[in-house]
Amino acid sequence: MPTAPLSALKVDDWHETVDINVKGVLNGVAAVLPTFIAQKSGHVLATSSVAGLKAYPGSAVYGGTKWFVRDFMEVLRIESAMEGTNIRTTTIYPAAINTELLNSISDKGSAEAMKQLYDRHGISSDRIADVVAFAIDAPEDTTINEFTVGPADQPW
């Protein structure tokens, strides 16, 4: 989550963010799609972010990649339904979940602001694991398309 104002020109961070958040999803889906199509079933889960639902200053590139995930997963769901391949999709939009994510912020001001936000609001990553288990446990004929998950006290 290399957040920074665009004016900081963290171009290397931008490219790394696209490589992980966009190309990572593309490559993951490309790896499983042939099998899922052949067996006419499968389940793709992807992590977006609340930054994929709402714009946040300092998060233009990160948020843009998460908006991509949102659209990509929705198109995958629709195309699968149209093609009869029965591929289920679930996109998760986490807010402040305590992970190593903050370690990737190279902009000192952004890193400190995010640390304060997570110190105040961050919740356990177990909450995301519970959501994943719920989605996976849904019947094969049911897609639970989206979850927004975050601290009850965070006004995201």
Backbone as CSV, one residue per row, in Angstrom:
resi,resn,N_x,N_y,N_z,CA_x,CA_y,CA_z,C_x,C_y,C_z
1,MET,0.840,-1.185,0.000,0.000,0.000,0.000,0.883,1.245,0.000
2,PRO,1.647,1.442,-1.042,2.545,2.602,-1.077,1.787,3.902,-1.352
3,THR,1.205,4.459,-0.307,0.445,5.695,-0.454,1.362,6.905,-0.351
4,ALA,1.034,7.923,-1.139,1.766,9.187,-1.131,1.015,10.136,-2.057
5,PRO,1.143,11.427,-1.830,0.552,12.364,-2.790,1.177,12.146,-4.172
6,LEU,0.405,12.352,-5.204,0.938,12.202,-6.563,2.146,13.094,-6.791
7,SER,2.138,14.277,-6.170,3.245,15.217,-6.333,4.569,14.679,-5.797
8,ALA,4.533,13.629,-4.972,5.769,13.014,-4.473,6.468,12.201,-5.563
9,LEU,5.767,11.951,-6.659,6.322,11.237,-7.817,7.037,9.938,-7.444
10,LYS,6.370,9.107,-6.693,6.912,7.803,-6.304,6.652,6.803,-7.441
11,VAL,7.232,7.102,-8.600,6.953,6.356,-9.820,7.304,4.873,-9.666
12,ASP,8.418,4.560,-9.023,8.774,3.155,-8.815,7.705,2.454,-7.975
13,ASP,7.191,3.136,-6.953,6.112,2.576,-6.143,4.862,2.350,-6.987
14,TRP,4.575,3.280,-7.897,3.401,3.136,-8.771,3.511,1.846,-9.577
15,HIS,4.675,1.627,-10.179,4.864,0.437,-11.015,4.772,-0.843,-10.185
16,GLU,5.358,-0.832,-9.005,5.288,-2.004,-8.128,3.847,-2.277,-7.711
17,THR,3.087,-1.230,-7.436,1.687,-1.388,-7.042,0.873,-2.004,-8.168
18,VAL,1.078,-1.552,-9.390,0.396,-2.133,-10.546,0.820,-3.593,-10.729
19,ASP,2.112,-3.865,-10.595,2.604,-5.237,-10.759,1.942,-6.191,-9.765
20,ILE,1.800,-5.763,-8.531,1.225,-6.635,-7.499,-0.298,-6.657,-7.583
21,ASN,-0.929,-5.501,-7.554,-2.380,-5.428,-7.411,-3.153,-5.702,-8.693
22,VAL,-2.584,-5.405,-9.834,-3.271,-5.667,-11.102,-2.725,-6.953,-11.732
23,LYS,-1.435,-6.972,-11.994,-0.863,-8.144,-12.661,-0.948,-9.393,-11.787
24,GLY,-0.868,-9.231,-10.480,-1.011,-10.379,-9.580,-2.378,-11.030,-9.723
25,VAL,-3.429,-10.217,-9.775,-4.786,-10.750,-9.954,-4.918,-11.370,-11.342
26,LEU,-4.434,-10.669,-12.370,-4.515,-11.203,-13.725,-3.805,-12.554,-13.843
27,ASN,-2.600,-12.634,-13.320,-1.833,-13.879,-13.408,-2.479,-15.006,-12.607
28,GLY,-3.013,-14.678,-11.441,-3.690,-15.686,-10.629,-4.912,-16.256,-11.337
29,VAL,-5.709,-15.373,-11.908,-6.908,-15.831,-12.625,-6.511,-16.594,-13.883
30,ALA,-5.503,-16.123,-14.590,-5.046,-16.835,-15.790,-4.584,-18.249,-15.448
31,ALA,-4.020,-18.418,-14.259,-3.528,-19.735,-13.854,-4.663,-20.719,-13.577
32,VAL,-5.770,-20.241,-13.031,-6.853,-21.154,-12.652,-7.991,-21.234,-13.663
33,LEU,-8.135,-20.225,-14.507,-9.293,-20.159,-15.394,-9.436,-21.365,-16.323
34,PRO,-8.369,-21.858,-16.956,-8.554,-23.031,-17.822,-9.147,-24.236,-17.070
35,THR,-8.664,-24.478,-15.870,-9.194,-25.593,-15.067,-10.637,-25.333,-14.668
36,PHE,-10.927,-24.127,-14.206,-12.284,-23.800,-13.783,-13.265,-23.902,-14.946
37,ILE,-12.856,-23.454,-16.120,-13.722,-23.540,-17.306,-13.960,-25.004,-17.664
38,ALA,-12.914,-25.804,-17.663,-13.035,-27.218,-18.024,-13.945,-27.978,-17.061
39,GLN,-13.838,-27.674,-15.768,-14.653,-28.396,-14.786,-16.001,-27.723,-14.524
40,LYS,-16.204,-26.560,-15.154,-17.441,-25.776,-15.002,-17.756,-25.474,-13.543
41,SER,-16.705,-25.128,-12.816,-16.866,-24.672,-11.433,-15.531,-24.143,-10.938
42,GLY,-15.599,-23.381,-9.893,-14.419,-22.812,-9.269,-14.825,-21.590,-8.481
43,HIS,-13.898,-21.069,-7.719,-14.183,-19.898,-6.895,-12.929,-19.031,-6.861
44,VAL,-13.052,-17.811,-7.331,-11.949,-16.852,-7.307,-12.260,-15.825,-6.232
45,LEU,-11.362,-15.687,-5.277,-11.464,-14.656,-4.258,-10.342,-13.653,-4.492
46,ALA,-10.662,-12.375,-4.400,-9.649,-11.336,-4.588,-9.812,-10.276,-3.513
47,THR,-8.702,-9.683,-3.157,-8.713,-8.606,-2.174,-8.595,-7.279,-2.892
48,SER,-9.594,-6.453,-2.726,-9.542,-5.075,-3.183,-9.199,-4.249,-1.944
49,SER,-9.976,-3.240,-1.653,-9.755,-2.366,-0.511,-10.931,-1.402,-0.450
50,VAL,-11.138,-0.777,0.698,-12.125,0.305,0.708,-11.676,1.405,-0.240
51,ALA,-10.378,1.443,-0.554,-9.871,2.399,-1.554,-10.307,2.006,-2.964
52,GLY,-10.915,0.843,-3.132,-11.509,0.442,-4.393,-12.984,0.798,-4.462
53,LEU,-13.475,1.437,-3.417,-14.881,1.866,-3.352,-15.022,3.372,-3.227
54,LYS,-13.963,4.007,-2.747,-14.011,5.431,-2.430,-12.625,6.028,-2.667
55,ALA,-12.584,7.257,-3.140,-11.296,7.920,-3.381,-10.735,8.493,-2.089
56,TYR,-9.425,8.319,-1.898,-8.729,8.851,-0.723,-7.502,9.636,-1.191
57,PRO,-7.339,10.877,-0.758,-6.128,11.624,-1.096,-4.886,10.838,-0.661
58,GLY,-3.884,10.848,-1.504,-2.657,10.118,-1.221,-2.696,8.676,-1.693
59,SER,-3.841,8.246,-2.204,-3.993,6.850,-2.608,-4.445,6.690,-4.057
60,ALA,-4.089,7.620,-4.914,-4.574,7.583,-6.296,-4.157,6.314,-7.022
61,VAL,-2.905,5.956,-6.970,-2.429,4.778,-7.696,-2.901,3.510,-6.992
62,TYR,-2.711,3.438,-5.700,-3.182,2.276,-4.939,-4.680,2.089,-5.146
63,GLY,-5.441,3.146,-4.958,-6.886,3.065,-5.135,-7.267,2.689,-6.553
64,GLY,-6.559,3.229,-7.528,-6.840,2.888,-8.921,-6.665,1.410,-9.192
65,THR,-5.647,0.818,-8.601,-5.443,-0.619,-8.798,-6.550,-1.415,-8.114
66,LYS,-7.049,-0.913,-7.007,-8.119,-1.606,-6.294,-9.464,-1.426,-6.993
67,TRP,-9.672,-0.294,-7.668,-10.854,-0.124,-8.520,-10.780,-1.124,-9.676
68,PHE,-9.588,-1.348,-10.218,-9.416,-2.352,-11.261,-9.898,-3.711,-10.772
69,VAL,-9.458,-4.111,-9.577,-9.850,-5.414,-9.034,-11.376,-5.506,-8.948
70,ARG,-11.992,-4.446,-8.496,-13.451,-4.424,-8.378,-14.109,-4.699,-9.735
71,ASP,-13.711,-3.972,-10.755,-14.298,-4.128,-12.085,-13.965,-5.495,-12.679
72,PHE,-12.736,-5.907,-12.574,-12.295,-7.177,-13.140,-13.085,-8.342,-12.558
73,MET,-13.254,-8.358,-11.248,-13.977,-9.448,-10.602,-15.453,-9.439,-10.988
74,GLU,-16.023,-8.266,-11.149,-17.424,-8.178,-11.551,-17.601,-8.687,-12.982
75,VAL,-16.685,-8.344,-13.865,-16.757,-8.838,-15.242,-16.539,-10.348,-15.269
76,LEU,-15.606,-10.856,-14.478,-15.394,-12.303,-14.407,-16.681,-13.002,-13.973
77,ARG,-17.361,-12.475,-12.984,-18.616,-13.055,-12.510,-19.673,-13.056,-13.609
78,ILE,-19.845,-11.925,-14.271,-20.863,-11.794,-15.309,-20.554,-12.710,-16.489
79,GLU,-19.311,-12.693,-16.959,-18.947,-13.530,-18.104,-19.110,-15.014,-17.776
80,SER,-18.750,-15.414,-16.570,-18.913,-16.806,-16.176,-20.383,-17.208,-16.201
81,ALA,-21.242,-16.333,-15.688,-22.680,-16.621,-15.714,-23.179,-16.733,-17.153
82,MET,-22.734,-15.826,-18.008,-23.168,-15.837,-19.408,-22.672,-17.087,-20.149
83,GLU,-21.465,-17.532,-19.815,-20.857,-18.675,-20.497,-21.216,-20.010,-19.853
84,GLY,-21.890,-19.982,-18.709,-22.287,-21.213,-18.034,-21.151,-21.968,-17.378
85,THR,-20.084,-21.265,-17.004,-18.951,-21.949,-16.377,-19.063,-22.007,-14.854
86,ASN,-20.057,-21.330,-14.303,-20.377,-21.441,-12.869,-19.239,-21.044,-11.937
87,ILE,-18.386,-20.142,-12.379,-17.274,-19.695,-11.532,-17.804,-18.654,-10.558
88,ARG,-17.620,-18.945,-9.294,-18.040,-18.013,-8.257,-16.927,-16.990,-8.040
89,THR,-17.301,-15.782,-7.698,-16.322,-14.739,-7.401,-16.683,-14.069,-6.087
90,THR,-15.662,-13.691,-5.369,-15.842,-12.923,-4.140,-14.738,-11.876,-4.078
91,THR,-15.140,-10.630,-3.909,-14.183,-9.542,-3.744,-14.333,-9.004,-2.331
92,ILE,-13.209,-8.864,-1.653,-13.200,-8.375,-0.272,-12.600,-6.977,-0.267
93,TYR,-13.275,-6.069,0.426,-12.858,-4.668,0.536,-12.495,-4.372,1.989
94,PRO,-11.268,-4.665,2.399,-10.887,-4.408,3.786,-10.645,-2.918,4.051
95,ALA,-10.943,-2.529,5.260,-10.557,-1.204,5.761,-9.280,-1.429,6.584
96,ALA,-9.203,-0.910,7.780,-7.978,-1.004,8.589,-7.865,-2.383,9.234
97,ILE,-7.162,-3.270,8.547,-6.917,-4.622,9.047,-5.421,-4.716,9.346
98,ASN,-5.080,-5.146,10.531,-3.674,-5.198,10.940,-2.928,-6.301,10.194
99,THR,-2.069,-5.887,9.273,-1.190,-6.779,8.515,0.144,-6.060,8.348
100,GLU,1.023,-6.644,7.549,2.319,-6.016,7.254,2.201,-4.927,6.198
101,LEU,1.003,-4.644,5.740,0.778,-3.720,4.633,1.429,-2.354,4.842
102,LEU,1.418,-1.870,6.046,1.974,-0.538,6.310,3.477,-0.476,6.062
103,ASN,4.143,-1.619,6.097,5.592,-1.643,5.892,5.994,-1.252,4.476
104,SER,5.033,-1.225,3.548,5.348,-0.914,2.153,5.228,0.563,1.820
105,ILE,4.886,1.389,2.785,4.714,2.822,2.522,6.068,3.517,2.648
106,SER,6.567,4.039,1.526,7.895,4.667,1.531,7.840,6.167,1.830
107,ASP,6.697,6.793,1.661,6.546,8.221,1.947,6.375,8.401,3.458
108,LYS,7.309,9.110,4.089,7.327,9.212,5.552,6.050,9.817,6.130
109,GLY,5.536,10.866,5.516,4.313,11.493,6.011,3.114,10.573,5.909
110,SER,2.993,9.896,4.779,1.894,8.948,4.588,2.023,7.769,5.543
111,ALA,3.244,7.294,5.734,3.473,6.153,6.623,3.056,6.495,8.048
112,GLU,3.412,7.672,8.521,3.051,8.063,9.883,1.543,8.233,10.031
113,ALA,0.907,8.836,9.049,-0.551,9.021,9.112,-1.268,7.672,9.124
114,MET,-0.822,6.745,8.292,-1.456,5.431,8.257,-1.181,4.649,9.535
115,LYS,0.013,4.786,10.091,0.326,4.112,11.357,-0.617,4.600,12.450
116,GLN,-0.833,5.895,12.517,-1.751,6.441,13.524,-3.171,5.918,13.313
117,LEU,-3.607,5.866,12.061,-4.950,5.374,11.761,-5.084,3.906,12.186
118,TYR,-4.095,3.091,11.841,-4.159,1.668,12.183,-3.982,1.446,13.677
119,ASP,-3.160,2.245,14.337,-3.022,2.133,15.793,-4.359,2.410,16.470
120,ARG,-5.105,3.319,15.910,-6.394,3.698,16.506,-7.516,2.723,16.138
121,HIS,-7.534,2.265,14.883,-8.687,1.519,14.400,-8.418,0.069,13.995
122,GLY,-7.183,-0.300,13.730,-6.892,-1.607,13.138,-7.454,-2.782,13.908
123,ILE,-7.986,-3.744,13.166,-8.508,-4.971,13.764,-7.763,-6.173,13.198
124,SER,-7.964,-7.313,13.807,-7.241,-8.534,13.462,-7.548,-9.022,12.054
125,SER,-6.536,-9.572,11.412,-6.720,-10.176,10.089,-7.590,-11.426,10.165
126,ASP,-7.814,-11.942,11.361,-8.730,-13.075,11.535,-10.127,-12.732,11.025
127,ARG,-10.490,-11.454,11.068,-11.816,-11.043,10.583,-11.952,-11.333,9.087
128,ILE,-10.862,-11.146,8.357,-10.885,-11.430,6.921,-10.941,-12.938,6.702
129,ALA,-10.194,-13.691,7.486,-10.226,-15.156,7.365,-11.643,-15.679,7.594
130,ASP,-12.363,-15.098,8.542,-13.746,-15.513,8.794,-14.637,-15.254,7.586
131,VAL,-14.439,-14.115,6.933,-15.225,-13.765,5.745,-14.898,-14.719,4.598
132,VAL,-13.634,-15.026,4.414,-13.229,-15.960,3.360,-13.881,-17.319,3.601
133,ALA,-13.827,-17.801,4.831,-14.434,-19.095,5.152,-15.937,-19.073,4.865
134,PHE,-16.605,-17.993,5.213,-18.038,-17.862,4.954,-18.328,-17.936,3.456
135,ALA,-17.560,-17.210,2.661,-17.776,-17.206,1.205,-17.524,-18.587,0.605
136,ILE,-16.461,-19.233,1.027,-16.125,-20.551,0.500,-17.181,-21.586,0.875
137,ASP,-17.733,-21.451,2.060,-18.713,-22.420,2.546,-20.102,-22.242,1.937
138,ALA,-20.313,-21.208,1.155,-21.616,-21.011,0.517,-21.876,-22.160,-0.460
139,PRO,-23.128,-22.495,-0.686,-23.437,-23.558,-1.646,-22.842,-23.261,-3.025
140,GLU,-22.515,-24.311,-3.764,-21.882,-24.183,-5.083,-22.698,-23.346,-6.066
141,ASP,-24.009,-23.261,-5.861,-24.846,-22.498,-6.789,-25.023,-21.041,-6.357
142,THR,-24.200,-20.604,-5.389,-24.354,-19.267,-4.814,-23.038,-18.509,-4.832
143,THR,-23.076,-17.312,-5.383,-21.929,-16.414,-5.323,-22.216,-15.339,-4.288
144,ILE,-21.315,-15.183,-3.364,-21.366,-14.042,-2.454,-20.323,-13.086,-2.998
145,ASN,-20.795,-12.100,-3.722,-19.965,-11.301,-4.600,-19.025,-10.338,-3.893
146,GLU,-19.475,-9.679,-2.832,-18.651,-8.631,-2.211,-18.843,-8.584,-0.701
147,PHE,-17.737,-8.279,-0.024,-17.741,-8.011,1.410,-16.918,-6.760,1.666
148,THR,-17.467,-5.813,2.398,-16.684,-4.695,2.913,-16.505,-4.962,4.399
149,VAL,-15.241,-5.031,4.836,-14.936,-5.454,6.197,-13.993,-4.454,6.841
150,GLY,-14.356,-3.994,8.018,-13.461,-3.074,8.718,-13.888,-2.864,10.145
151,PRO,-13.103,-2.088,10.853,-13.397,-1.803,12.250,-14.712,-1.052,12.390
152,ALA,-15.467,-1.410,13.410,-16.749,-0.740,13.658,-16.544,0.739,13.984
153,ASP,-15.381,1.090,14.509,-15.153,2.491,14.908,-14.372,3.295,13.873
154,GLN,-14.140,2.725,12.687,-13.408,3.472,11.637,-14.403,4.072,10.652
155,PRO,-14.402,5.392,10.510,-15.318,6.031,9.554,-14.727,6.055,8.144
156,TRP,-14.584,4.877,7.565,-13.998,4.838,6.234,-15.011,5.359,5.286
